[in-house]
């Protein structure tokens, strides 16, 4: 099983997204759905690291998985670690 590690930048984007939806909806219910789905994806990636699609044209070997169809987790596989490099709203331009 692979260990999951978030880069500081990815964590920042993730927490900013959660905060945005709490403020936007005046409720934390959607953010809690995001958290639940991210935790589910982390478990899935830890057991199946190659499940994500490779991002064509990325500078490095980066893969992505969808979270609630509106967000993506971008990650790299490094020996026994999954390094999450970005948490991205799919309506934005790709950061890579």
N, C-alpha and C positions, 0 to 999 in steps of 0.2 A: 504494500500500500504506500502511496506517495504522500509526502507531507505537503500541506498547502501553506504558502507564504505570500503575503501581499506586500508589494512595494509601497513605500510611503505615498507616492503619487497616486497609486490605485486606491489606497485607503482614503485619501483625501477626496478623490472624485466620488467614491462610494458614499461617504458620509455627507458630502455636499448634496448628492442626489436625494438621500433620505431626508435631509433637512428641508430641501426645496419642496418636496411633496408634503411634508408636515405643514409647512407654512402655506402652501398653495391650497391644500384641501382643508386646512384648519382642523386636521385630524391626523392621527398617526396610523390609521388602519391600512392605508395603501403602503406606507413605508414598512409596516410589519409584514405585509405580503411579499414585498421585495426581499426583506431579510430572510424570511422562511425559504423562499425560492433560491436565494444565494447559498444558504446553508445546504440545501438539497443538492445544488450543483457542485458545491465543494466536495461533498461525499461522493458524488458520482465521478468527479474528476480524480479523486484520490484512488478510486478503484479502476477507472478506465481513462487514463490520461490522454489517449489518442482519439477520444470520441469527438473532440472539437474539430471544426473545419479549419484547414490552413488558410491564412489570410494571404491571398495572392498579392504580390508587390510589396509585402512588408519587408522592412530592412533586415529583420531577423526571422527565425522560424517561430512565428507567432500563430496561435490558434485561437478560435473563439467559440463560445457557447452562448446561446440565447438565455435570457432571464425574462420571463413573462412577456416575451416577444418584443418588448419595448427597450430592452437593455442588453448589452453584451459584456461578458467577461472575456478579456483578452489575456492569454497566458502563454508561457514558455515552459517546456519540459526540460528540467536540468537534473540528470542522474536520477535521484530519488525524490526530487522536489518539483512541485508545480508552483511556478512563480507567476502570480497574478500581476500583470503589468498595467492594466487599465480596466476601469468600469465605465462603460460608455452608453449614453442614450443613443439609440439607433438613428434618431433623426438628425444628429450632429454629423459633421464630417469626421472621418476616421482620424485618430490622433497619430497614426503610425506612418 
